[in-house]
Amino acid sequence: METELNKNQDKYRAFKASAIICLIALVLSFAGCGSSSESAKNAAKSNSASSTIVKGSENIPRISIKGFFTNIGKNTGIYKLIHTETAEEKAALEAQEAAVKAAESIDPFAGKTVPGWQSFVMMAIGFLIVYLAVAKGFEPLLLIPIGFGTILVNIPGAGMGDAPHGMLHIIYSAGVGNEFFPMLIFMGIGAMTDFGPLIANPKMALLGGAAQLGVFATLFGVALLNFIPGIDYTMKQASAIAIIGGADGPTSIYVSGKLAPEMMAVIAVAAYSYMALVPMIQPPIMKALTTKKERLIKMKQLRPVSKTEKILFPLVLLVITALLLPPAAPLIGMLAFGNFVKQCGVVERLSKTMENELMNIVSILLSLGVGSQMTPEKIMNPNSLGIILLGLVAFCVATAGGLLMAKFMNLFLKDKINPLIGSAGVSAVPMAARVANKVGMSEDPTNFLLMHAMGPNVAGVIGTAIAAGVFIATYGF
């Protein structure tokens, strides 16, 4: 796929296809504004320059830096192990959880009717997604079932997405609307991932962490977009959108399922689309932020990693996560489980099942379930366009964050890092690492960066899961 995308003719076609998608999103977004002109006027009044509070964060108290770290400490596993909750704390937590469940039980799209022609427009978008997956090679394993799910759920009278017996509704309820399918995907990712390059050079974890800058910077973009009439995000929705910056589809689905299920479809499609567009989005940023001399840096061969280190790594990672950030433990835990099964070497059948048959089955069901949420009332509104724009900004900032961190580290390191591998800090494994290697070889055909880039690449998977845990810990309860 990378070879095709890097041919000039196919590059222009891919950019053209992307422009068409954005144009369609723009038209559809404002097509849905006609019936809500009054709400847009109200939004314009409320979003004055004197108020920068994002909807959904009105009741979140302002805290000092000391207060922030105090709250972080109280959410760690260590604190929960040594602290016994009082009756008052339990009652307050139960009341808070009950209020959250009551708010989440209200479906913002319930009872909303849409013109019949919008269903046909959504079917056309489904066919476009399938076309891009087949003809352009944009994540075909995922976008083909998402496209077909979009087509099937919008067929008038078919009822495939209707509760309680519609097939797509059953799939969504069984594993997409909760954490089941994303957890299985992470288990498969763990079984397919080799953490050896990260273990051999732990400094690469800093590059994976720096790439999460795009995730957190997106929150500021949400605050700015809320000034636009017709666009109105809550902080939970902003958190779900921000994860797109990590270029991690399963994590995006997981967080949106927890915080913003009504936006899951467009978030998932945006995340997987940007993952597919890595070979086009990243190279211009990489070349703009690095000099030719930096791109020619050759790195020393990585040290061999012992079998014992590879076996202990997922266990240590899981323990640290459980002690410091329990909300990230579901994602990290399944990643560690899959990787441990792969590395221990005594259950090869389980390892092969996780990374092949089970991964394929769950990917099909997960993608069909995501496509089932691509209905007009959820997609044809200005908020959906905002998700596409914010996701792109988040991804670009994440790429730049990894590159700039590598340049900063070179100020202090004797053995210099090729900054190109910083772009692999996003968790699009292994595509981002391959792109970094390809850009490096375009400058010097003898400069192989693939294994070095895999370090920040797998660190990005962990970093995005940790960012997801932070968001869920902050706004999930």
N, C-alpha and C positions, 0 to 999 in steps of 0.2 A: 504493500500500500504506500509506503514511504517513497518508493521509487517513482510510482505514478504521480504522487502529489508534487514531487520535485521536478517534474517535467513542466516546462513553461506553459504549454497549452493547457495542461490539466490544472495548473495553479490558477490561471485566469478563470477556468470553468468553475473551480471550487469557490473562488472569491465571488463570482457571479451568483452561484447558488446561495452562498451565505447572504449576499445582499438581497436576494429575492426573499429569503426567510425573514430578514429584518423588515423588509418593506411590507410583507404580508402581516407580520406582527403589528406593525404600525397602523395599517388600515384596520385590522380586526380590533385593535385596542380602542381606537377612537370610534369604531362602529358601535361598540358597546357603550359609548358614553351618552348616546342620544337619550336613552331611557333614564339616565341618572343625572340630568343637568342640574337638578336642584341640589343633589348631594355635592356635586362639583362646586356649586356656588358656596355652599356651606363650608366645604373644605378650604376654599380660597380665603374665606373670612377667618377661619380658625388658624390657618397656616400663615400667620402674620410674622413679620420680621422680629417682633418682640417676644415670640415664643418658639423655642427650639426643642421642646419636649416631644419626643416621638410617642405617638399613640401606643398605649400598652405599657408605658413606663412611668405613667403619672404617679403611681403608688410606690414606686421604688425610691427609697430614701437616698439622699445624697450622703456619701460617706467620705471620710478622710482616707489618706493613704494607709494610715495605721488601721483604720476600721476595715479597709479592704482586705489587708493581710490577716486581720483577726477573723474575718468571715471565711476566708480561704482555709485558714487553719481549722475552723470548726467543721468544715466539709471534708476533711481528710479522714482516711480510714483509721489513722493513728488516734485522732481525737475521739472517734466513735468507739474505739476499743477501750479507752481508758475513762470515758465519760458515760455515766448512767443518766438517761433522760429522766427529768422530773415529770410529775403528772401534768404540770402546767405546760411544759414544752411539748409533751405528747398531744395534749388537747389543742394547742395552737397549731401544731403540724397537721393534725387531722382536719381541723377547720379550714386550713389553707388548702389542703388537698381536695376537700369537698367542694370548695369554691372553684378550684381549677377545673374539676370534673364537670361541675355544673356549667361553667362557661364553655368548655370544649364540647359538651353535648348539644350545644346550639349550632345547627348546621346553617352557615350563612347563605347557602344556595338552596335550602329547602323551600319547595313551593314556587321557585322562580321558573317562569315559562320563557322560552326563547322562540323566535320565529323559525319555521321549518328550514328555511334556506341556510341558516347558520349550521345546522347539522350536516348539510351537504358540503359546506365550506370546510368543516372539520374533517370530513371524509377525504376531501381533496388534500388537506394538510397531511393526513395519514399516508396517502399515496405518495406525496412528496418525500416524506420521511423514508419510506421504503425505497424510493428511487435513489435518494442520496446514499442509502446504505448499500444498495446493489451496484449502482453505476459508479459511485465515487469511492466506495469502500469505507464510508464513515461508520465505524463501529458496527458492522453488519450483524454480529451475534446478538446485539442488544437492540439496535434501532429497527431491525426487521420485525421482531415481535411487538415492539412498541407501536410501530406504524400500523400493523394489523389490528392490534388492540384498539387503536384510535378509530380505524375504519369500522370495526365490528360494533363498538359501543355506540356509534352514531348512526347506524342504520335504522331509519324510522320503522317502528313497529317490531323490531327484532327482539328487543327487551333483554339483550345479553348483559347489560349492566344494571338491570333492575333488581331491587331486593324483593324477596329473599332468595329466589331460585335462579337468577341469571348467572350463567357460567362465570363471566368476568367479575361479577359482584362477589361470588363465592371465592374466587382466587384472591381478590383484593382483601376481603375480610379475613381469609385464612392466613395470609402471610405478609401482605404488603402494608396494610394499615397498622399492623403491629411490628414488632422487631424480628419476627421469625425468619423471613427470607433474607433480609440484609445480614443477619447473624450467620446464616449458612454460607452466604457469599464470602464473608470475611474468613470463615473457616477454610474455604477453598483457596482464597488468596494466600492464607498462611501456608497451606500445603504446597503452593506453587512458588513460594518466595524463598530466596537464599539470602540470609542476613550476613553471610560471610564478609562481603565488602565493607559493611558498616562495622562489624566486629574488628576487622583488620585495621580500620582507620576511624576510630570513634569521633574524631573531629568533624566528620561529615554530618553528624547529627545537628551541628549548628546550622548547616546549610538547609537541612530539612525544616528546622525550626524557623529560620528566617523567611522561608517561603510562605509561612503562615501569616506573614504580614498582610498578604492580600485578603485573607479571611477576615481579619479584624479591621482592616481599613474600610471594608465594605460597609460596616456599620455607620461610618460617617457619611458614606454615599447615600445610604437610606435616609438619613436625617435631611440631606439636601433635596432628595427627590420628593420628600413629603411636602415640600413647599409648592410643588406643581399641582394645580387643581386636577382632581380626578384620581390622583395617586395617594394611597393612604395605607402605609405599612405599620404593623405593630412590631415591637421589639422581637417577639417570637418569630414572626415572619422574616424579619431582618437577619436573625441568626441563621435560619434555614437557608436563606439566599446566600449568605456569606460563605457557607461551606463550599459553594461552587468553586470558589477561588482555589481550593485544594485539588481540583480536578479529580475528585473521587466520587464516582457515581453511587456506590452502595452507602457511603457515609452520608451523602446528600439525601438519599432516600430515607435513611435511618433518622436523621435529625428532623427532616420535614415531617416524617410520620409522628415524631414526638411533639414537635412545636407548631407545625403549620401544615396539617394534612390536606387542607383545601388547596395548597399550592404545590403539592407533591409532583403532579404531572409535569408542569412546565419547568420546575426546578430540575427534575430528573432528566428531561430532554435537553435542557440547557447544559447540564453537567456533562452528559455523555457526548453532546455535540462538540463542546470545547475540548474534551479529551480526544475526540477524533481529529480536531483541528490543530492539535499540538504541533505537527510538522510545518504548519503555516504561520501560526501565531508567534511561536517562540523565536525562530531564527532572526527576524528583523530586530527584536528586542535584544537578543544576545549580541548581535553585531553593533547595535547602537551604543551599548553600555560597556563594550570591551574594545581594547586596541588590538591591532594585529599582533603586536608583541605578546600580549597576554594570551591570545588564542593559540599561539605557538608553544606555550609552556608545556614541557613534557614532564609527566609525573612518574615517580619511582614505582616499580612493580610492588603490588600489595604483598604483605607477608602471608604465608600459608596459615589458614585457620584450622585448628584442631577440631576433631569430632566432638570432643568434650565441650569446647566453647560453644559450638553450634547447638548442642543439646541443652546446655545451661541457659543460653541467652533467652529463649522464650519464657522459661520459668522465672528468671530474675526480672524480666520485663513485667510479667504478670504480678509478681509480689510488689514491685515498686508502685505499679498502678493502683493496686488494691490499698496500699498504705497511704498514697498521696492524693489520688483522684478517683475514688470509687465510681462516679458516674461514667467514666471512660472504660471501666472494667469490662462491660459487655462486649464492646468492639475489640479492645485489646485482648481480652480473654479468649475469644474465638480465634483471633489471629494467632495467639500463642499456642492454642490447642492444635490448630492445623499444622503449624510449623513444627511443634514438638513431635507430632505423629510422623511427619516427614523425616525429621533428623534422627529420631531414636533408632530407626532401622529395623524394628522388630514387628511392625505391623504394616508391611508394604502394601497389602491389599487395601487396607483402610486409606492409606495415603493416596493410592491411585484412584480409589473411588471418590475421595474428596476433590481432587484436582481435575477429574474427568467427568464421569457419569453424573455424580451428584451436582457438580458445578454447572453442567450443561442443563440439567433438568430445572434446577432452581433459577437459572438465568432466564429460561423460557417463561416460567411462571411469573417471576418478578417483573419481567418486561411487559408481559400481557397485562398484568395488574396495573402497572404504571400507565399503559396506554388506555386502560379503562377509565382513567380519570381525565382524559383529554376531551372534555365535553364543552360546549359553547359557553355555558355560564361561568366556567372556571378559567377559560382561556381567553375569551374575547372581551378583555378589559384592559385598561391602561397599566394595571399592576403587572400583567404578564409581560408587557414590553419592558417595564422597569427591571424585571428579573433578568431578561436577556441582556440588557445593557450593564446592569450591575455585575452579572456573572462574568462578562467579558472584562470589565475593569478589574474585578477581583483576581482573575486569572493572570492578567498582564502585570498587576502589582506583585503577585506572588512570584512570578518569574523574575521580575526585577529585584525583588527582595533577596532571592537566593544568589543572584549574580553579584549584587553589591556587598553582600556578606562575605563572599569569597574574596573580593577585592580588599575588603577591610581586613580579613584574616591575613592576607599576604603582607600587610604592613608589619606583622609580628613574627611570621613564620620564616624559618631558614629554608626549608623545602617548600617552594611556592606551589600553590594550588592553581590549576587552570580554571579561571572563573566560569568557563562554559559549563562545568559540571554543577554549578550553583543553580542553573535553570532546571535541573532535574530534581530539585527539592519539592516540586509538586508531586502528588502521589499517583500520577498516571504511569503505572508500572507495566512494562518496561519501556514504553514508548518515549517518555521524556529522556531517559538515559540514552536511547538510540539516537534521538535527535541531537543531543549534546555531542555524542561521538561523531555523528555525520558532519556537523558543523566544524568540529575540530579537524577531521580528515580532509575537509574541503580546503583548509589552510595548509595542512601538512599530511599527505597520505600515509605517513608512517606513525602518526600520533594517534594511538588507540586509547580512547578515554572511556570505553564502555563500562569496564569493571569499576573504574573510579567513580563514574556517574551513578552506578547502582547503589553506592553508599548513601548519598543524599536522597536518592529515589525511594528506597525503602524507609529511610528516616522520615520522608514526607508522609508515607502511609501512617506511621505512628503519630506524627505531629498533627495530622488532620483529625485522627481519632481523638487525640487529647483536646484539640480545639473544640470538637463536638462535645466532649465531656464537660468542658468549661461552660459552654452555652447551655447544655441541659441542666447542669448544676445551678446556673444562674437563673434561668427562666423556666425550667421544667416543673418547678413546684411552687 
